[in-house]
Every structure is written in C-alpha cells, then in structure tokens.
C-alpha cells in the first residue's frame, strides 16, 4: 500500500471518528463555501440568542440545480439526541426544500448558490435553547452535510478573563480562560451536576474544553479559576491570502495563471515555531467571500484554485501536514493534505476556494487523528485569540440541557496575575 493510499485510508478513518463523535457530516467535494453568517460578514460558528435570525448558505458546483432539503434536530450538551419531540423545540416544520437559490453569473466555474434563513414561513421559530444540528439532505433523504449551531438564553451573566499560564513550563506558550457564572434569577442547585460549560478558542468546536466544574460557589456566583485544565496553546496569528481580484497578485498571492479556472500561487511559507512572535491582524481562522468587481458577491465571485507551498524539514515520521481553518469547518480531510514534492523539496496542496479573504494555518496531524496546531506555527502567549464560554443547565428532572448564558473575551487584554 503506497503513501497516497495510506493517506486516503487515514482520512476516511479520521472522518468516521469525527462523524461518530460530533455528528457532523463533511460535505462532498461538489459542495463548497458552507457559511453561517450572523451579525458580521465573517463565516463563523453561530451562537445566536433565542429568537434571533440564522442564515446558512452554500454552493453546489455540479451545475444540476438539484433540490436540497433541511432538517433540525435538538441535542444535549454531549451532542446525543435530546428527549424533546420536534414539536417541543420547533414551531412549524422542517424537512422542507431550500427554495432560495441563484446560479452563478459570468464565472468560469458554474455553481448554484443556496441560501436558508431561519425563521421562515415553514420553520417559524426555535422554541428551546441548546445544541442544534442542521442537516442538508437530497431528494432521496440522504444527508449531504450537516453543521452545528448553538441557541442561548440570557439568564446567566458570564464574566471571562484571559490569563497567562502560571505553569512556568508553559508560561510563554499557553493562555488560560478563567470565568464566573452569575445567575441571580435562576437557582443553580448542585451545580457540579446540573451545570456544564463549553470553552472555545476562535469558535472551533472540535477543540473545545468541556470537563470543567465550578471550583467555588459564592452566593449565586460560580467561580472557575483553573489553570492547567482551562488552558489553550496560544498558537500564532493566522496566515492569510486575499484574492478578491483573482487576476492579480495581491495579499499573499505570488503569481496568477489561467487554466479551466484562475490559479493563484501563494508565497512559500516556512515554520514559525522557532521565530519571535510578530503581531499581524487576522480574523482568527475565519473567512469572508468577496470579489472587487462584483455587485453580488454570492453569485459573481469566482472559484479559484489556490496553491499552497510549505518548506518544512522536521521529521514527520508517520504524521501528516494539513492546512487548517474555518474555510471547511476546521475539518481534516483529503482536500487539506499537504503532499511532499521531491522536486521542490517542499509540501504542496491545491484546493478550490471561492474568492475572498481567508485565514489558514499549517498543522501536524497525528495517526490517532489529534491535531498539533502549534507544531508548525508555534505557540505564543501574546497571540490574539477570541474565547467564548457557553453555560449549560439541566435542572433536576428536566429533559434537556438549556444554554442559559454565554460570555466572551479576547486575549489582547491578557493579564499576568
């Protein structure tokens, strides 16, 4: 069995682990640019307030104008199905065709752009807070892909602070999330059993911390002052490219050519773990679709084949290099694999991206599927990251996990004490 076959087998095994653990299905190659958009134009994990609007969009590159449908399922904290019936968490119906779509205009790569907005005339509103899975299916009922989102109530206030690690071994590498939960109007009885928390770095659900319990209780306030247990590698600022003008070399793009689509060749990257930290503004792994000449970005933006090149000389052994970011929901698969090129003595990848501004980084993936996000870029305590804390509550005798509050902080305000 050769290296490519091993890589493909590993990708399939890892994908099956992701499906089983997270209940998300990775989209097939002809589905691209799956976006959740809320308060900003950035595509990112949606954590919306109960009653707020949610919008999902995606492109189908097969040119068939096929029908897609959507279903919504409610889940508990651990993403197992909740005990609620559909009528208890949904006002209206799902399993409805996504009726809003447009075909691409004046693009080399033809595609259909689909948009789903909730609430709509069929799905009037979501009735409960908690974890939700939105699944997109075809006319045969087969799931094409699925995405998670969270719906929160505003019952508890969550104060979040970012600290440097107190462990001298990691003081220059890790950031620690400390927080308090205050719920004056809801009595949190036996919080070590009834309250659960989810701590996220840059809205990446695949790397969240979920096993924290309150250390102290002061009246109605729960206090979480962990160090090691609530720490994240600081990482480094994300690399980026901007191909809003696909015909010219701009931010991060070294050269351009034209085949069946535009080809954008990025500048060669090198490891940064052994270099001093340098601040460079980013959007923390997210992306924005844009075309400088388009009036309607959704259907006039081109699909561009982007070429990545990394010079990496450390011994990988049986590990792999991948590109990583929210452009595909932080997924490791065959499309993100960096293949060694003997002629250039570097690792290469080519992948279709819809025009826009994209953050990405290179990561090392171990054979067990775990991601070492700092192996190439390094981990620095100064790195600017977004952190989110989501608080779940299940009262005694309740049948589902509510999200009663959330808080956020940015490590730009990190402190040493």
Buried (B, 14 or more C-beta within 10 A) or exposed (E): EEEEEEBBEBBEEBBEEBBEEBBBBBBEEBBBBBBBBBEEBBBBBBBBBBEBBBEBBBBBBEEEEBEBBBBBBBBBBEBEEBEBEBEBBBEBEBBBEBEEBEEBBEBBBEBBBBBBEBBBEBBEEBBBBBBBBBBBBEEEEEEBBBBBBBBBBEBBBBBBBBBBBBEEEBEBBBBBBBBBBBBEEBEBEEBEEBBBBBBBBBBBBBBBBBEBBBEEEEEBBBBBBBBEBBBBBBBBBBBBBBBBBBBEBBEBBEEBEEEEBBBBBBBEBBBBEEEEBEEEEBBBBBBBBBBBEBEEBBBBBBBBBBBBBBEBEEEBEEBBBBBBBBBBBBBBBBBBBBEBEEEEEBBBBBBBBBBBBBBBBBBBBEEEBEBEBBBBBBBBBBBBBBBBBBBBBBEEEEEBBBBBBBBBBEBEEBEEE
